[in-house]
Amino acid sequence: LTGSACSGKTTISKLLEKRLGFKRIDDDVLKYRAFSNKFEYPALQMPNPELNWEEWFNQSPEIMGQWMVDIAAEMIDFLLVDILLEGKSTPIVVDFAVEVQRITDYIPSENILGMFATDDMIEASYLYRDDHKHILDRIMKSTLNPKSSASKMSKSVVWFSKQIHTSCYEHQIKTLYRNQILDVDSQL
């Protein structure tokens, strides 16, 4: 599962795990950071405590979004190891927002699903979800204008999500768009 933030990837992957016995693997930045170094994996080493948080959260959406593209690309090596460690006995679902062209050497296109939310949905909810609360907390504590910094961060996530959407479109990947009509079971 790839796609935008707030599209339901994690919810669906957890349901596949619970109901159908899939092994769920997701992009665990902190886990993978411990096995990386700043020379081979510079994006994965960011952000870090030495950063000027005001500058970090106030980059343009394109620069911050490109960092998100880069960190996803760097995590592929680690995700592949996790997948290989699982072996072939259990079906695996990988919950990982990444451009499709970066993974088609490993995962056939027909086994990839892109899940997407609208820009408005991403901007309205990304920073306010429990799993991203730490980002909003850091923005609130470490920037001079938290509202502006949060808006830039949300726009960066939208920019990143658009890169993934374009990638799915160009590679003719099946897609599912989150909406208020489909409940979670219908999406599954």
N, C-alpha and C positions, 0 to 999 in steps of 0.2 A: 504494500500500500504506500503510495506516494501522494503528494498533493499539497494543498494549502493548509495553513493553520486553521483550526476551528472547523474542519470539515467532517470530523467524526472518525478519523483514522484510528485513533487509540481506542475509542469506544467499540468500533467494529472489530479491531484486532483482539480486544479482550473477550468479546462475544465468541469469536472463532475459537479462542483458547478454551473458554468455559463450556461452550455447547458442542463443539466438534472435535475437541482434543488437540487442536493445533498447539505447537510450541510458539510462544510469542517472543520476538526479539525486537527491541526498539533501540533507537539511537541514544546511547547513554554517554553524553559528553564527559561527565566527570569520571566515569569508569575508564573511558578510552584515553582521556588526558593523562592519566597516570602512566600509561604505556607509551606515550609519545614524547617527542622533544621539539624544541622551538625551531630547529633547523629543517627537519623533514615535515613537520606539521605545525607551521606557524599559526594558522587560523584556529586550530584546536587548542592552542595555548592561550587563546584570548576568550573572553576578557580575563584579566588577572588582577590581583590586589594592588599592583604597582600603577595601574592605569589612572589617568586623570579622568574621572567618571563624567565630569561636565563635558569634556571633549568627546568622550566615547559615545555618550547618548545624544550628542548634538551633531553628529556627522550627517551628511545628506543620506536620504533613504537609499540612494543608489550605492553609496560606499558601504553602508551597514548591510544592505541587502546582498552585496557581492561577498561580504564576509560570511554571510549565511550560506551562500552558494559554495564558497571555499571550504567551510567547516564540514558541510555535508560531503563534499568530495573527499576530504581527508579521512572521514570516518568510515569510508567504504572498506578500507583494509581491515579495520577492526571488526566490522560487521561480518565480513567474509569469514574471519576466523571463528566468530561465534556461530555462524551457520554451519561451518565444517565440523565444529565440535559437537553439534547436535546429531550429526549422522543422518542416515536416510530413513530411520525407523518411524519417525513422527513427521507429519506435515508441519511446515513452518510458515508463519506469517511474519513478515518484517514490516514494522511500522516505522517508516523512514522517509522524510521529505527530502527528495533528491531529484535532480534532473535525470530523466530517463536514459539519455545517451551515456550516462556514467555507469549504468548497471546492466545494460543489455548484453554485455559480454558474459555476464554471470547468471542472469535471470531472463528467460525468454519473454518477449514482449507480451505474449498471450497470458502470461502469469502475473502481469502488472496491472494494477488498477489505480487510476488517479482519482482522488476524492477532493472536491473543491467546495469552498464557501465563497460568498460574495465578499467584495472588498469591505462593504459596510459591516458585515458580520465579523470579519477579522478585526477591523478597527474598534468595533464596539465591545468585543469580548476577549481578545487575546491576552491583554495584560491583566485582566480581571479574573482569569481562571485560577483555581487553586495551584495548578502545576506551574504557573508563571508568576505567581504572587511575589516571589523573591526578586523578579526583575523590577516590578513596580515599586517594591520596597526600596530597592537600591536607587531607583530614579528619585523617589521622594526624599531620600536621605542625602543624596549626593549631587543634586543639580540645583541650579539657581532658579530655574523656572520649570518645575516638574510637569506642569500641564503641557508646555511646549515640547519638552523632552519626551514625554510619554507619547505625544502625537507623532513625533518623528520616529520613535521606535515602532509604533503601530504601522506607519506608512512604509517603514523598512520591511516589515513582515509581509505587507501587501506586495511590495516590489519583488521580494523573494518568491512569493506564491505565484506571481505572474510568470516568473522564469520557469517554474515547474509546469505551469499550465501550458505555456508555449511549447515546452519540451514534449509534453504528452500529446499535444495536438500534432506536432511535427512528426512524431513517431507512431501516430494512429493508435494510441493507447485507449483502452476502454475507460470511460470516466463516469463518475457519479457526482451529481451536484446536490449539496445539502439544501434542503428547503423545509418549510414549516409543514408541508403536507405529509411527507414521508416520516413515519416514526422510525425508531432504531430498528425494530424487527423488520419493517418493510425494506429498509436499506440493506440489512443483512440478507 
